[in-house]
Amino acid sequence: MDLGTVIAERQIEGRAPDGSPFEVVIRFGTPRPDPLSDNGDWECPHQIGDDEVAAAYGIDSLQALLLSVYAVRIKLAESGATLDWLGMPELGLTVAPALS
């Protein structure tokens, strides 16, 4: 899968088990219609560092983008690495819950 045009990226600081610092960049591509969907669904590609490009899917472009951000947050949390972005919990990638 191709990342396409990058619409957002974030540099996250990390610390390896031996204490050495490293940096990982996450990138989000432009949401686009899912070419495999018969229902008009959308996909939003994302990439963590040099990993393969992955995507999240939604009914529209906004849902695909939000789910892509959520997928990256989950993948980073599951990595077990010590990561930080401005001292913010969940690396500032948290989507607020419904307001009602």
CORVENCOR-V528707 format. One record per residue. N is the residue number from 1. RES is the residue in one letter. SS is DSSP state (helix for helix, strand for strand, loop for the rest). OMEGA is omega as a letter, one per 40 degrees, with the letter a starting at -180 (none if undefined). Layout:
n->(N,N)
res->(RES,RES)
ss->(SS,SS)
omega->(OMEGA,OMEGA)
//
This chain:
n->(1,2,3,4,5,6,7,8,9,10,11,12,13,14,15,16,17,18,19,20,21,22,23,24,25,26,27,28,29,30,31,32,33,34,35,36,37,38,39,40,41,42,43,44,45,46,47,48,49,50,51,52,53,54,55,56,57,58,59,60,61,62,63,64,65,66,67,68,69,70,71,72,73,74,75,76,77,78,79,80,81,82,83,84,85,86,87,88,89,90,91,92,93,94,95,96,97,98,99,100)
res->(M,D,L,G,T,V,I,A,E,R,Q,I,E,G,R,A,P,D,G,S,P,F,E,V,V,I,R,F,G,T,P,R,P,D,P,L,S,D,N,G,D,W,E,C,P,H,Q,I,G,D,D,E,V,A,A,A,Y,G,I,D,S,L,Q,A,L,L,L,S,V,Y,A,V,R,I,K,L,A,E,S,G,A,T,L,D,W,L,G,M,P,E,L,G,L,T,V,A,P,A,L,S)
ss->(loop,loop,loop,loop,loop,strand,strand,strand,strand,strand,strand,strand,strand,strand,strand,loop,loop,loop,loop,loop,strand,strand,strand,strand,strand,strand,strand,strand,strand,loop,loop,strand,strand,loop,loop,loop,loop,loop,loop,loop,loop,strand,strand,strand,strand,strand,strand,strand,loop,loop,loop,loop,loop,strand,strand,strand,strand,strand,loop,loop,helix,helix,helix,helix,helix,helix,helix,helix,helix,helix,helix,helix,helix,helix,helix,helix,helix,helix,loop,loop,loop,strand,strand,strand,loop,loop,loop,loop,helix,helix,helix,helix,loop,loop,loop,loop,loop,loop,loop,loop)
omega->(a,i,a,i,i,i,i,i,i,i,a,i,i,i,i,i,i,i,a,a,i,i,i,i,i,a,i,i,i,i,a,i,i,a,a,a,i,a,a,i,a,i,i,a,i,a,i,a,i,i,i,i,i,i,i,a,i,i,i,a,a,i,i,i,a,i,i,i,i,a,i,i,i,a,i,i,a,a,a,i,i,a,i,i,i,i,a,i,i,i,a,a,a,i,a,i,i,a,a,none)
//
